[in-house]
Amino acid sequence: METRVALISIIVSDSRSIEELNHYLHESAKYIIGRMGIPYHKKGINIISVAIDAPQNEISALSGKIGRLPGVSVKTAYSQVITPAEEGGHDETD
């Protein structure tokens, strides 16, 4: 299966959704390249960027689950980098 590099951008305005959001990210940990979170106290939001290298369906499923959380906005930007799973992406041994 092919993997694709993408950036998932998340804005959390309802802190009650953070625990479930972290649960979803933990479920996809084997695909996550890196993650950066910035609390923006002045506006009462959290801004999170997640770089991921995963099969297209995994990226879509993760984005969909995150987008259904209350007070959470999500957008995904896909790169043109697509590779066979054995060449790219993360596996359990990374």
PyMOL Python script that loads the backbone (N, CA, C, O; Angstrom):
from pymol import cmd

cmd.read_pdbstr("""\
ATOM      1  N   MET A   1       0.833  -1.175   0.000  1.00  0.00           N
ATOM      2  CA  MET A   1       0.000   0.000   0.000  1.00  0.00           C
ATOM      3  C   MET A   1       0.885   1.248   0.000  1.00  0.00           C
ATOM      4  O   MET A   1       1.918   1.289   0.668  1.00  0.00           O
ATOM      5  N   GLU A   2       0.478   2.233  -0.735  1.00  0.00           N
ATOM      6  CA  GLU A   2       1.243   3.478  -0.813  1.00  0.00           C
ATOM      7  C   GLU A   2       0.973   4.368   0.391  1.00  0.00           C
ATOM      8  O   GLU A   2      -0.112   4.359   0.973  1.00  0.00           O
ATOM      9  N   THR A   3       2.005   5.140   0.747  1.00  0.00           N
ATOM     10  CA  THR A   3       1.835   6.133   1.806  1.00  0.00           C
ATOM     11  C   THR A   3       2.000   7.525   1.204  1.00  0.00           C
ATOM     12  O   THR A   3       2.584   7.705   0.136  1.00  0.00           O
ATOM     13  N   ARG A   4       1.471   8.482   1.922  1.00  0.00           N
ATOM     14  CA  ARG A   4       1.504   9.861   1.455  1.00  0.00           C
ATOM     15  C   ARG A   4       1.882  10.761   2.623  1.00  0.00           C
ATOM     16  O   ARG A   4       1.475  10.518   3.759  1.00  0.00           O
ATOM     17  N   VAL A   5       2.654  11.789   2.342  1.00  0.00           N
ATOM     18  CA  VAL A   5       3.029  12.763   3.357  1.00  0.00           C
ATOM     19  C   VAL A   5       1.979  13.861   3.362  1.00  0.00           C
ATOM     20  O   VAL A   5       1.593  14.374   2.312  1.00  0.00           O
ATOM     21  N   ALA A   6       1.519  14.218   4.567  1.00  0.00           N
ATOM     22  CA  ALA A   6       0.499  15.257   4.697  1.00  0.00           C
ATOM     23  C   ALA A   6       0.746  16.045   5.978  1.00  0.00           C
ATOM     24  O   ALA A   6       1.475  15.609   6.868  1.00  0.00           O
ATOM     25  N   LEU A   7       0.121  17.212   6.045  1.00  0.00           N
ATOM     26  CA  LEU A   7       0.157  18.043   7.240  1.00  0.00           C
ATOM     27  C   LEU A   7      -1.282  18.259   7.685  1.00  0.00           C
ATOM     28  O   LEU A   7      -2.101  18.789   6.935  1.00  0.00           O
ATOM     29  N   ILE A   8      -1.579  17.847   8.900  1.00  0.00           N
ATOM     30  CA  ILE A   8      -2.912  18.043   9.464  1.00  0.00           C
ATOM     31  C   ILE A   8      -2.834  19.240  10.404  1.00  0.00           C
ATOM     32  O   ILE A   8      -2.069  19.232  11.368  1.00  0.00           O
ATOM     33  N   SER A   9      -3.628  20.265  10.120  1.00  0.00           N
ATOM     34  CA  SER A   9      -3.664  21.476  10.934  1.00  0.00           C
ATOM     35  C   SER A   9      -4.942  21.458  11.765  1.00  0.00           C
ATOM     36  O   SER A   9      -6.039  21.260  11.241  1.00  0.00           O
ATOM     37  N   ILE A  10      -4.781  21.668  13.055  1.00  0.00           N
ATOM     38  CA  ILE A  10      -5.899  21.539  13.992  1.00  0.00           C
ATOM     39  C   ILE A  10      -5.979  22.782  14.868  1.00  0.00           C
ATOM     40  O   ILE A  10      -4.964  23.254  15.381  1.00  0.00           O
ATOM     41  N   ILE A  11      -7.191  23.313  15.037  1.00  0.00           N
ATOM     42  CA  ILE A  11      -7.422  24.405  15.980  1.00  0.00           C
ATOM     43  C   ILE A  11      -8.483  23.932  16.967  1.00  0.00           C
ATOM     44  O   ILE A  11      -9.590  23.552  16.586  1.00  0.00           O
ATOM     45  N   VAL A  12      -8.114  23.964  18.243  1.00  0.00           N
ATOM     46  CA  VAL A  12      -9.012  23.505  19.300  1.00  0.00           C
ATOM     47  C   VAL A  12      -9.508  24.707  20.096  1.00  0.00           C
ATOM     48  O   VAL A  12      -8.718  25.413  20.723  1.00  0.00           O
ATOM     49  N   SER A  13     -10.811  24.935  20.070  1.00  0.00           N
ATOM     50  CA  SER A  13     -11.393  26.034  20.848  1.00  0.00           C
ATOM     51  C   SER A  13     -12.174  25.525  22.060  1.00  0.00           C
ATOM     52  O   SER A  13     -12.589  26.321  22.902  1.00  0.00           O
ATOM     53  N   ASP A  14     -12.376  24.218  22.157  1.00  0.00           N
ATOM     54  CA  ASP A  14     -13.070  23.610  23.293  1.00  0.00           C
ATOM     55  C   ASP A  14     -12.116  22.625  23.953  1.00  0.00           C
ATOM     56  O   ASP A  14     -11.910  21.519  23.453  1.00  0.00           O
ATOM     57  N   SER A  15     -11.537  23.030  25.073  1.00  0.00           N
ATOM     58  CA  SER A  15     -10.518  22.201  25.726  1.00  0.00           C
ATOM     59  C   SER A  15     -11.049  20.849  26.188  1.00  0.00           C
ATOM     60  O   SER A  15     -10.258  19.950  26.473  1.00  0.00           O
ATOM     61  N   ARG A  16     -12.353  20.685  26.269  1.00  0.00           N
ATOM     62  CA  ARG A  16     -12.918  19.392  26.660  1.00  0.00           C
ATOM     63  C   ARG A  16     -12.658  18.319  25.598  1.00  0.00           C
ATOM     64  O   ARG A  16     -12.791  17.129  25.884  1.00  0.00           O
ATOM     65  N   SER A  17     -12.292  18.721  24.384  1.00  0.00           N
ATOM     66  CA  SER A  17     -12.025  17.757  23.309  1.00  0.00           C
ATOM     67  C   SER A  17     -10.571  17.306  23.254  1.00  0.00           C
ATOM     68  O   SER A  17     -10.235  16.410  22.480  1.00  0.00           O
ATOM     69  N   ILE A  18      -9.714  17.905  24.050  1.00  0.00           N
ATOM     70  CA  ILE A  18      -8.277  17.620  23.961  1.00  0.00           C
ATOM     71  C   ILE A  18      -7.940  16.167  24.303  1.00  0.00           C
ATOM     72  O   ILE A  18      -7.111  15.552  23.632  1.00  0.00           O
ATOM     73  N   GLU A  19      -8.563  15.623  25.324  1.00  0.00           N
ATOM     74  CA  GLU A  19      -8.262  14.236  25.715  1.00  0.00           C
ATOM     75  C   GLU A  19      -8.577  13.256  24.581  1.00  0.00           C
ATOM     76  O   GLU A  19      -7.778  12.370  24.279  1.00  0.00           O
ATOM     77  N   GLU A  20      -9.735  13.420  23.964  1.00  0.00           N
ATOM     78  CA  GLU A  20     -10.106  12.526  22.867  1.00  0.00           C
ATOM     79  C   GLU A  20      -9.216  12.760  21.644  1.00  0.00           C
ATOM     80  O   GLU A  20      -8.848  11.809  20.953  1.00  0.00           O
ATOM     81  N   LEU A  21      -8.871  14.015  21.378  1.00  0.00           N
ATOM     82  CA  LEU A  21      -7.949  14.335  20.283  1.00  0.00           C
ATOM     83  C   LEU A  21      -6.621  13.625  20.501  1.00  0.00           C
ATOM     84  O   LEU A  21      -6.097  12.998  19.581  1.00  0.00           O
ATOM     85  N   ASN A  22      -6.075  13.714  21.698  1.00  0.00           N
ATOM     86  CA  ASN A  22      -4.808  13.040  21.986  1.00  0.00           C
ATOM     87  C   ASN A  22      -4.930  11.526  21.841  1.00  0.00           C
ATOM     88  O   ASN A  22      -3.983  10.863  21.419  1.00  0.00           O
ATOM     89  N   HIS A  23      -6.077  10.988  22.184  1.00  0.00           N
ATOM     90  CA  HIS A  23      -6.318   9.551  22.006  1.00  0.00           C
ATOM     91  C   HIS A  23      -6.230   9.180  20.520  1.00  0.00           C
ATOM     92  O   HIS A  23      -5.578   8.199  20.163  1.00  0.00           O
ATOM     93  N   TYR A  24      -6.886   9.964  19.654  1.00  0.00           N
ATOM     94  CA  TYR A  24      -6.838   9.695  18.209  1.00  0.00           C
ATOM     95  C   TYR A  24      -5.411   9.792  17.677  1.00  0.00           C
ATOM     96  O   TYR A  24      -4.987   8.964  16.871  1.00  0.00           O
ATOM     97  N   LEU A  25      -4.675  10.802  18.128  1.00  0.00           N
ATOM     98  CA  LEU A  25      -3.287  10.956  17.674  1.00  0.00           C
ATOM     99  C   LEU A  25      -2.435   9.785  18.165  1.00  0.00           C
ATOM    100  O   LEU A  25      -1.571   9.298  17.436  1.00  0.00           O
ATOM    101  N   HIS A  26      -2.671   9.342  19.376  1.00  0.00           N
ATOM    102  CA  HIS A  26      -1.927   8.199  19.906  1.00  0.00           C
ATOM    103  C   HIS A  26      -2.206   6.933  19.087  1.00  0.00           C
ATOM    104  O   HIS A  26      -1.295   6.141  18.844  1.00  0.00           O
ATOM    105  N   GLU A  27      -3.451   6.741  18.665  1.00  0.00           N
ATOM    106  CA  GLU A  27      -3.804   5.586  17.835  1.00  0.00           C
ATOM    107  C   GLU A  27      -3.038   5.583  16.512  1.00  0.00           C
ATOM    108  O   GLU A  27      -2.764   4.519  15.955  1.00  0.00           O
ATOM    109  N   SER A  28      -2.693   6.770  16.008  1.00  0.00           N
ATOM    110  CA  SER A  28      -1.989   6.899  14.725  1.00  0.00           C
ATOM    111  C   SER A  28      -0.497   7.173  14.903  1.00  0.00           C
ATOM    112  O   SER A  28       0.178   7.566  13.951  1.00  0.00           O
ATOM    113  N   ALA A  29       0.013   6.973  16.093  1.00  0.00           N
ATOM    114  CA  ALA A  29       1.399   7.335  16.416  1.00  0.00           C
ATOM    115  C   ALA A  29       2.426   6.721  15.467  1.00  0.00           C
ATOM    116  O   ALA A  29       3.447   7.345  15.177  1.00  0.00           O
ATOM    117  N   LYS A  30       2.170   5.507  14.982  1.00  0.00           N
ATOM    118  CA  LYS A  30       3.175   4.855  14.126  1.00  0.00           C
ATOM    119  C   LYS A  30       3.356   5.577  12.790  1.00  0.00           C
ATOM    120  O   LYS A  30       4.354   5.359  12.103  1.00  0.00           O
ATOM    121  N   TYR A  31       2.401   6.433  12.415  1.00  0.00           N
ATOM    122  CA  TYR A  31       2.498   7.173  11.158  1.00  0.00           C
ATOM    123  C   TYR A  31       2.971   8.623  11.346  1.00  0.00           C
ATOM    124  O   TYR A  31       3.353   9.280  10.378  1.00  0.00           O
ATOM    125  N   ILE A  32       2.945   9.111  12.563  1.00  0.00           N
ATOM    126  CA  ILE A  32       3.236  10.523  12.802  1.00  0.00           C
ATOM    127  C   ILE A  32       4.737  10.776  12.747  1.00  0.00           C
ATOM    128  O   ILE A  32       5.519  10.133  13.447  1.00  0.00           O
ATOM    129  N   ILE A  33       5.120  11.724  11.902  1.00  0.00           N
ATOM    130  CA  ILE A  33       6.520  12.130  11.759  1.00  0.00           C
ATOM    131  C   ILE A  33       6.882  13.079  12.896  1.00  0.00           C
ATOM    132  O   ILE A  33       7.935  12.946  13.519  1.00  0.00           O
ATOM    133  N   GLY A  34       6.001  14.031  13.154  1.00  0.00           N
ATOM    134  CA  GLY A  34       6.233  15.014  14.205  1.00  0.00           C
ATOM    135  C   GLY A  34       4.967  15.798  14.477  1.00  0.00           C
ATOM    136  O   GLY A  34       4.020  15.800  13.691  1.00  0.00           O
ATOM    137  N   ARG A  35       4.987  16.463  15.616  1.00  0.00           N
ATOM    138  CA  ARG A  35       3.794  17.190  16.054  1.00  0.00           C
ATOM    139  C   ARG A  35       4.238  18.431  16.809  1.00  0.00           C
ATOM    140  O   ARG A  35       5.202  18.388  17.573  1.00  0.00           O
ATOM    141  N   MET A  36       3.535  19.539  16.596  1.00  0.00           N
ATOM    142  CA  MET A  36       3.839  20.772  17.307  1.00  0.00           C
ATOM    143  C   MET A  36       2.533  21.371  17.809  1.00  0.00           C
ATOM    144  O   MET A  36       1.582  21.522  17.043  1.00  0.00           O
ATOM    145  N   GLY A  37       2.484  21.706  19.071  1.00  0.00           N
ATOM    146  CA  GLY A  37       1.298  22.324  19.646  1.00  0.00           C
ATOM    147  C   GLY A  37       1.645  23.681  20.228  1.00  0.00           C
ATOM    148  O   GLY A  37       2.658  23.836  20.909  1.00  0.00           O
ATOM    149  N   ILE A  38       0.804  24.657  19.957  1.00  0.00           N
ATOM    150  CA  ILE A  38       1.024  26.009  20.453  1.00  0.00           C
ATOM    151  C   ILE A  38      -0.243  26.484  21.164  1.00  0.00           C
ATOM    152  O   ILE A  38      -1.279  26.665  20.525  1.00  0.00           O
ATOM    153  N   PRO A  39      -0.167  26.687  22.485  1.00  0.00           N
ATOM    154  CA  PRO A  39      -1.321  27.261  23.160  1.00  0.00           C
ATOM    155  C   PRO A  39      -1.352  28.764  22.896  1.00  0.00           C
ATOM    156  O   PRO A  39      -0.344  29.447  23.077  1.00  0.00           O
ATOM    157  N   TYR A  40      -2.489  29.275  22.477  1.00  0.00           N
ATOM    158  CA  TYR A  40      -2.645  30.715  22.224  1.00  0.00           C
ATOM    159  C   TYR A  40      -3.599  31.233  23.287  1.00  0.00           C
ATOM    160  O   TYR A  40      -4.802  31.359  23.059  1.00  0.00           O
ATOM    161  N   HIS A  41      -3.037  31.532  24.458  1.00  0.00           N
ATOM    162  CA  HIS A  41      -3.832  31.907  25.624  1.00  0.00           C
ATOM    163  C   HIS A  41      -4.687  33.146  25.397  1.00  0.00           C
ATOM    164  O   HIS A  41      -5.809  33.234  25.896  1.00  0.00           O
ATOM    165  N   LYS A  42      -4.159  34.092  24.652  1.00  0.00           N
ATOM    166  CA  LYS A  42      -4.878  35.343  24.404  1.00  0.00           C
ATOM    167  C   LYS A  42      -6.246  35.083  23.755  1.00  0.00           C
ATOM    168  O   LYS A  42      -7.219  35.776  24.051  1.00  0.00           O
ATOM    169  N   LYS A  43      -6.312  34.090  22.879  1.00  0.00           N
ATOM    170  CA  LYS A  43      -7.558  33.754  22.175  1.00  0.00           C
ATOM    171  C   LYS A  43      -8.259  32.528  22.765  1.00  0.00           C
ATOM    172  O   LYS A  43      -9.364  32.183  22.348  1.00  0.00           O
ATOM    173  N   GLY A  44      -7.622  31.876  23.727  1.00  0.00           N
ATOM    174  CA  GLY A  44      -8.223  30.707  24.353  1.00  0.00           C
ATOM    175  C   GLY A  44      -8.309  29.491  23.451  1.00  0.00           C
ATOM    176  O   GLY A  44      -9.247  28.701  23.554  1.00  0.00           O
ATOM    177  N   ILE A  45      -7.320  29.336  22.556  1.00  0.00           N
ATOM    178  CA  ILE A  45      -7.303  28.202  21.631  1.00  0.00           C
ATOM    179  C   ILE A  45      -5.949  27.505  21.672  1.00  0.00           C
ATOM    180  O   ILE A  45      -4.971  28.030  22.205  1.00  0.00           O
ATOM    181  N   ASN A  46      -5.921  26.320  21.101  1.00  0.00           N
ATOM    182  CA  ASN A  46      -4.674  25.580  20.901  1.00  0.00           C
ATOM    183  C   ASN A  46      -4.523  25.312  19.410  1.00  0.00           C
ATOM    184  O   ASN A  46      -5.476  24.916  18.739  1.00  0.00           O
ATOM    185  N   ILE A  47      -3.328  25.531  18.905  1.00  0.00           N
ATOM    186  CA  ILE A  47      -3.029  25.321  17.483  1.00  0.00           C
ATOM    187  C   ILE A  47      -2.060  24.144  17.406  1.00  0.00           C
ATOM    188  O   ILE A  47      -1.008  24.152  18.045  1.00  0.00           O
ATOM    189  N   ILE A  48      -2.422  23.140  16.625  1.00  0.00           N
ATOM    190  CA  ILE A  48      -1.620  21.923  16.540  1.00  0.00           C
ATOM    191  C   ILE A  48      -1.357  21.588  15.071  1.00  0.00           C
ATOM    192  O   ILE A  48      -2.267  21.627  14.242  1.00  0.00           O
ATOM    193  N   SER A  49      -0.108  21.261  14.763  1.00  0.00           N
ATOM    194  CA  SER A  49       0.265  20.785  13.432  1.00  0.00           C
ATOM    195  C   SER A  49       0.821  19.376  13.579  1.00  0.00           C
ATOM    196  O   SER A  49       1.656  19.109  14.443  1.00  0.00           O
ATOM    197  N   VAL A  50       0.348  18.482  12.725  1.00  0.00           N
ATOM    198  CA  VAL A  50       0.807  17.090  12.762  1.00  0.00           C
ATOM    199  C   VAL A  50       1.299  16.717  11.365  1.00  0.00           C
ATOM    200  O   VAL A  50       0.534  16.736  10.402  1.00  0.00           O
ATOM    201  N   ALA A  51       2.587  16.378  11.267  1.00  0.00           N
ATOM    202  CA  ALA A  51       3.149  15.870  10.016  1.00  0.00           C
ATOM    203  C   ALA A  51       3.002  14.349  10.049  1.00  0.00           C
ATOM    204  O   ALA A  51       3.342  13.705  11.042  1.00  0.00           O
ATOM    205  N   ILE A  52       2.494  13.787   8.958  1.00  0.00           N
ATOM    206  CA  ILE A  52       2.164  12.356   8.940  1.00  0.00           C
ATOM    207  C   ILE A  52       2.559  11.737   7.596  1.00  0.00           C
ATOM    208  O   ILE A  52       2.462  12.383   6.552  1.00  0.00           O
ATOM    209  N   ASP A  53       2.996  10.502   7.636  1.00  0.00           N
ATOM    210  CA  ASP A  53       3.309   9.726   6.439  1.00  0.00           C
ATOM    211  C   ASP A  53       2.554   8.409   6.583  1.00  0.00           C
ATOM    212  O   ASP A  53       2.993   7.510   7.301  1.00  0.00           O
ATOM    213  N   ALA A  54       1.418   8.300   5.897  1.00  0.00           N
ATOM    214  CA  ALA A  54       0.517   7.169   6.108  1.00  0.00           C
ATOM    215  C   ALA A  54      -0.256   6.868   4.839  1.00  0.00           C
ATOM    216  O   ALA A  54      -0.260   7.672   3.907  1.00  0.00           O
ATOM    217  N   PRO A  55      -0.912   5.714   4.793  1.00  0.00           N
ATOM    218  CA  PRO A  55      -1.820   5.445   3.674  1.00  0.00           C
ATOM    219  C   PRO A  55      -2.930   6.503   3.644  1.00  0.00           C
ATOM    220  O   PRO A  55      -3.360   7.003   4.684  1.00  0.00           O
ATOM    221  N   GLN A  56      -3.377   6.826   2.445  1.00  0.00           N
ATOM    222  CA  GLN A  56      -4.402   7.856   2.249  1.00  0.00           C
ATOM    223  C   GLN A  56      -5.627   7.619   3.139  1.00  0.00           C
ATOM    224  O   GLN A  56      -6.154   8.560   3.732  1.00  0.00           O
ATOM    225  N   ASN A  57      -6.072   6.383   3.231  1.00  0.00           N
ATOM    226  CA  ASN A  57      -7.274   6.102   4.032  1.00  0.00           C
ATOM    227  C   ASN A  57      -7.049   6.358   5.516  1.00  0.00           C
ATOM    228  O   ASN A  57      -7.981   6.760   6.212  1.00  0.00           O
ATOM    229  N   GLU A  58      -5.840   6.138   6.017  1.00  0.00           N
ATOM    230  CA  GLU A  58      -5.519   6.415   7.423  1.00  0.00           C
ATOM    231  C   GLU A  58      -5.549   7.915   7.703  1.00  0.00           C
ATOM    232  O   GLU A  58      -6.066   8.356   8.729  1.00  0.00           O
ATOM    233  N   ILE A  59      -4.988   8.691   6.776  1.00  0.00           N
ATOM    234  CA  ILE A  59      -4.977  10.146   6.935  1.00  0.00           C
ATOM    235  C   ILE A  59      -6.405  10.679   6.923  1.00  0.00           C
ATOM    236  O   ILE A  59      -6.774  11.498   7.764  1.00  0.00           O
ATOM    237  N   SER A  60      -7.197  10.220   5.979  1.00  0.00           N
ATOM    238  CA  SER A  60      -8.591  10.664   5.876  1.00  0.00           C
ATOM    239  C   SER A  60      -9.397  10.271   7.107  1.00  0.00           C
ATOM    240  O   SER A  60     -10.186  11.067   7.617  1.00  0.00           O
ATOM    241  N   ALA A  61      -9.200   9.052   7.582  1.00  0.00           N
ATOM    242  CA  ALA A  61      -9.935   8.590   8.763  1.00  0.00           C
ATOM    243  C   ALA A  61      -9.565   9.412   9.994  1.00  0.00           C
ATOM    244  O   ALA A  61     -10.441   9.801  10.766  1.00  0.00           O
ATOM    245  N   LEU A  62      -8.285   9.674  10.179  1.00  0.00           N
ATOM    246  CA  LEU A  62      -7.837  10.473  11.324  1.00  0.00           C
ATOM    247  C   LEU A  62      -8.403  11.882  11.246  1.00  0.00           C
ATOM    248  O   LEU A  62      -8.934  12.392  12.233  1.00  0.00           O
ATOM    249  N   SER A  63      -8.294  12.513  10.090  1.00  0.00           N
ATOM    250  CA  SER A  63      -8.826  13.871   9.911  1.00  0.00           C
ATOM    251  C   SER A  63     -10.328  13.911  10.161  1.00  0.00           C
ATOM    252  O   SER A  63     -10.830  14.852  10.776  1.00  0.00           O
ATOM    253  N   GLY A  64     -11.042  12.903   9.691  1.00  0.00           N
ATOM    254  CA  GLY A  64     -12.487  12.841   9.885  1.00  0.00           C
ATOM    255  C   GLY A  64     -12.872  12.720  11.351  1.00  0.00           C
ATOM    256  O   GLY A  64     -13.786  13.399  11.817  1.00  0.00           O
ATOM    257  N   LYS A  65     -12.168  11.845  12.083  1.00  0.00           N
ATOM    258  CA  LYS A  65     -12.459  11.673  13.510  1.00  0.00           C
ATOM    259  C   LYS A  65     -12.183  12.961  14.276  1.00  0.00           C
ATOM    260  O   LYS A  65     -12.969  13.366  15.133  1.00  0.00           O
ATOM    261  N   ILE A  66     -11.062  13.597  13.960  1.00  0.00           N
ATOM    262  CA  ILE A  66     -10.708  14.847  14.633  1.00  0.00           C
ATOM    263  C   ILE A  66     -11.736  15.933  14.320  1.00  0.00           C
ATOM    264  O   ILE A  66     -12.143  16.681  15.209  1.00  0.00           O
ATOM    265  N   GLY A  67     -12.150  16.017  13.069  1.00  0.00           N
ATOM    266  CA  GLY A  67     -13.099  17.046  12.647  1.00  0.00           C
ATOM    267  C   GLY A  67     -14.474  16.914  13.272  1.00  0.00           C
ATOM    268  O   GLY A  67     -15.231  17.884  13.307  1.00  0.00           O
ATOM    269  N   ARG A  68     -14.808  15.740  13.765  1.00  0.00           N
ATOM    270  CA  ARG A  68     -16.110  15.536  14.411  1.00  0.00           C
ATOM    271  C   ARG A  68     -16.109  15.896  15.896  1.00  0.00           C
ATOM    272  O   ARG A  68     -17.160  15.895  16.538  1.00  0.00           O
ATOM    273  N   LEU A  69     -14.950  16.200  16.433  1.00  0.00           N
ATOM    274  CA  LEU A  69     -14.884  16.586  17.845  1.00  0.00           C
ATOM    275  C   LEU A  69     -15.475  17.984  18.038  1.00  0.00           C
ATOM    276  O   LEU A  69     -15.255  18.863  17.204  1.00  0.00           O
ATOM    277  N   PRO A  70     -16.215  18.200  19.117  1.00  0.00           N
ATOM    278  CA  PRO A  70     -16.787  19.526  19.373  1.00  0.00           C
ATOM    279  C   PRO A  70     -15.701  20.581  19.594  1.00  0.00           C
ATOM    280  O   PRO A  70     -14.743  20.350  20.332  1.00  0.00           O
ATOM    281  N   GLY A  71     -15.857  21.721  18.959  1.00  0.00           N
ATOM    282  CA  GLY A  71     -14.914  22.815  19.145  1.00  0.00           C
ATOM    283  C   GLY A  71     -13.557  22.591  18.510  1.00  0.00           C
ATOM    284  O   GLY A  71     -12.563  23.180  18.936  1.00  0.00           O
ATOM    285  N   VAL A  72     -13.508  21.740  17.489  1.00  0.00           N
ATOM    286  CA  VAL A  72     -12.239  21.441  16.816  1.00  0.00           C
ATOM    287  C   VAL A  72     -12.411  21.644  15.312  1.00  0.00           C
ATOM    288  O   VAL A  72     -13.354  21.136  14.707  1.00  0.00           O
ATOM    289  N   SER A  73     -11.482  22.397  14.722  1.00  0.00           N
ATOM    290  CA  SER A  73     -11.436  22.584  13.268  1.00  0.00           C
ATOM    291  C   SER A  73     -10.191  21.891  12.745  1.00  0.00           C
ATOM    292  O   SER A  73      -9.140  21.923  13.383  1.00  0.00           O
ATOM    293  N   VAL A  74     -10.311  21.260  11.576  1.00  0.00           N
ATOM    294  CA  VAL A  74      -9.169  20.534  11.022  1.00  0.00           C
ATOM    295  C   VAL A  74      -9.126  20.723   9.505  1.00  0.00           C
ATOM    296  O   VAL A  74     -10.161  20.733   8.838  1.00  0.00           O
ATOM    297  N   LYS A  75      -7.928  20.871   8.984  1.00  0.00           N
ATOM    298  CA  LYS A  75      -7.688  20.923   7.538  1.00  0.00           C
ATOM    299  C   LYS A  75      -6.444  20.088   7.264  1.00  0.00           C
ATOM    300  O   LYS A  75      -5.504  20.072   8.058  1.00  0.00           O
ATOM    301  N   THR A  76      -6.451  19.398   6.135  1.00  0.00           N
ATOM    302  CA  THR A  76      -5.320  18.558   5.771  1.00  0.00           C
ATOM    303  C   THR A  76      -4.770  18.989   4.429  1.00  0.00           C
ATOM    304  O   THR A  76      -5.509  19.138   3.456  1.00  0.00           O
ATOM    305  N   ALA A  77      -3.457  19.187   4.390  1.00  0.00           N
ATOM    306  CA  ALA A  77      -2.758  19.516   3.148  1.00  0.00           C
ATOM    307  C   ALA A  77      -1.908  18.305   2.761  1.00  0.00           C
ATOM    308  O   ALA A  77      -1.113  17.810   3.560  1.00  0.00           O
ATOM    309  N   TYR A  78      -2.087  17.841   1.534  1.00  0.00           N
ATOM    310  CA  TYR A  78      -1.380  16.652   1.054  1.00  0.00           C
ATOM    311  C   TYR A  78      -0.218  17.062   0.160  1.00  0.00           C
ATOM    312  O   TYR A  78      -0.344  17.956  -0.678  1.00  0.00           O
ATOM    313  N   SER A  79       0.922  16.391   0.353  1.00  0.00           N
ATOM    314  CA  SER A  79       2.063  16.628  -0.525  1.00  0.00           C
ATOM    315  C   SER A  79       1.916  15.773  -1.779  1.00  0.00           C
ATOM    316  O   SER A  79       1.029  14.924  -1.865  1.00  0.00           O
ATOM    317  N   GLN A  80       2.774  16.003  -2.724  1.00  0.00           N
ATOM    318  CA  GLN A  80       2.812  15.181  -3.924  1.00  0.00           C
ATOM    319  C   GLN A  80       3.688  13.946  -3.722  1.00  0.00           C
ATOM    320  O   GLN A  80       3.845  13.138  -4.637  1.00  0.00           O
ATOM    321  N   VAL A  81       4.258  13.799  -2.528  1.00  0.00           N
ATOM    322  CA  VAL A  81       5.159  12.686  -2.228  1.00  0.00           C
ATOM    323  C   VAL A  81       4.337  11.449  -1.860  1.00  0.00           C
ATOM    324  O   VAL A  81       3.728  11.381  -0.792  1.00  0.00           O
ATOM    325  N   ILE A  82       4.336  10.479  -2.768  1.00  0.00           N
ATOM    326  CA  ILE A  82       3.641   9.216  -2.561  1.00  0.00           C
ATOM    327  C   ILE A  82       4.660   8.100  -2.808  1.00  0.00           C
ATOM    328  O   ILE A  82       5.316   8.074  -3.849  1.00  0.00           O
ATOM    329  N   THR A  83       4.787   7.185  -1.852  1.00  0.00           N
ATOM    330  CA  THR A  83       5.773   6.121  -1.984  1.00  0.00           C
ATOM    331  C   THR A  83       5.166   4.780  -1.604  1.00  0.00           C
ATOM    332  O   THR A  83       4.212   4.730  -0.828  1.00  0.00           O
ATOM    333  N   PRO A  84       5.709   3.695  -2.141  1.00  0.00           N
ATOM    334  CA  PRO A  84       5.265   2.378  -1.680  1.00  0.00           C
ATOM    335  C   PRO A  84       5.544   2.252  -0.188  1.00  0.00           C
ATOM    336  O   PRO A  84       6.549   2.780   0.287  1.00  0.00           O
ATOM    337  N   ALA A  85       4.710   1.589   0.541  1.00  0.00           N
ATOM    338  CA  ALA A  85       4.798   1.511   2.006  1.00  0.00           C
ATOM    339  C   ALA A  85       6.156   0.996   2.476  1.00  0.00           C
ATOM    340  O   ALA A  85       6.663   1.458   3.498  1.00  0.00           O
ATOM    341  N   GLU A  86       6.755   0.046   1.750  1.00  0.00           N
ATOM    342  CA  GLU A  86       8.044  -0.478   2.196  1.00  0.00           C
ATOM    343  C   GLU A  86       9.183   0.521   2.051  1.00  0.00           C
ATOM    344  O   GLU A  86      10.202   0.388   2.730  1.00  0.00           O
ATOM    345  N   GLU A  87       9.035   1.529   1.174  1.00  0.00           N
ATOM    346  CA  GLU A  87      10.075   2.551   1.006  1.00  0.00           C
ATOM    347  C   GLU A  87       9.843   3.741   1.924  1.00  0.00           C
ATOM    348  O   GLU A  87      10.806   4.327   2.419  1.00  0.00           O
ATOM    349  N   GLY A  88       8.614   4.106   2.158  1.00  0.00           N
ATOM    350  CA  GLY A  88       8.293   5.301   2.946  1.00  0.00           C
ATOM    351  C   GLY A  88       7.382   4.948   4.080  1.00  0.00           C
ATOM    352  O   GLY A  88       7.030   3.788   4.292  1.00  0.00           O
ATOM    353  N   GLY A  89       7.010   5.968   4.802  1.00  0.00           N
ATOM    354  CA  GLY A  89       6.097   5.743   5.925  1.00  0.00           C
ATOM    355  C   GLY A  89       6.833   5.138   7.090  1.00  0.00           C
ATOM    356  O   GLY A  89       7.989   4.730   6.979  1.00  0.00           O
ATOM    357  N   HIS A  90       6.164   5.087   8.179  1.00  0.00           N
ATOM    358  CA  HIS A  90       6.744   4.524   9.388  1.00  0.00           C
ATOM    359  C   HIS A  90       6.121   3.174   9.641  1.00  0.00           C
ATOM    360  O   HIS A  90       4.945   2.946   9.358  1.00  0.00           O
ATOM    361  N   ASP A  91       6.924   2.290  10.174  1.00  0.00           N
ATOM    362  CA  ASP A  91       6.365   1.029  10.598  1.00  0.00           C
ATOM    363  C   ASP A  91       6.654   0.867  12.084  1.00  0.00           C
ATOM    364  O   ASP A  91       7.228   1.759  12.708  1.00  0.00           O
ATOM    365  N   GLU A  92       6.270  -0.234  12.636  1.00  0.00           N
ATOM    366  CA  GLU A  92       6.383  -0.447  14.071  1.00  0.00           C
ATOM    367  C   GLU A  92       7.837  -0.430  14.561  1.00  0.00           C
ATOM    368  O   GLU A  92       8.072  -0.263  15.758  1.00  0.00           O
ATOM    369  N   THR A  93       8.820  -0.599  13.659  1.00  0.00           N
ATOM    370  CA  THR A  93      10.219  -0.658  14.089  1.00  0.00           C
ATOM    371  C   THR A  93      10.910   0.688  14.077  1.00  0.00           C
ATOM    372  O   THR A  93      12.039   0.790  14.557  1.00  0.00           O
ATOM    373  N   ASP A  94      10.279   1.729  13.546  1.00  0.00           N
ATOM    374  CA  ASP A  94      10.907   3.058  13.500  1.00  0.00           C
ATOM    375  C   ASP A  94      11.040   3.656  14.879  1.00  0.00           C
ATOM    376  O   ASP A  94      11.546   4.769  15.023  1.00  0.00           O
TER     377      ASP A  94
END
""", "prot")
cmd.dss("prot")
cmd.show_as("cartoon", "prot")
cmd.util.cbc("prot")
cmd.orient("prot")
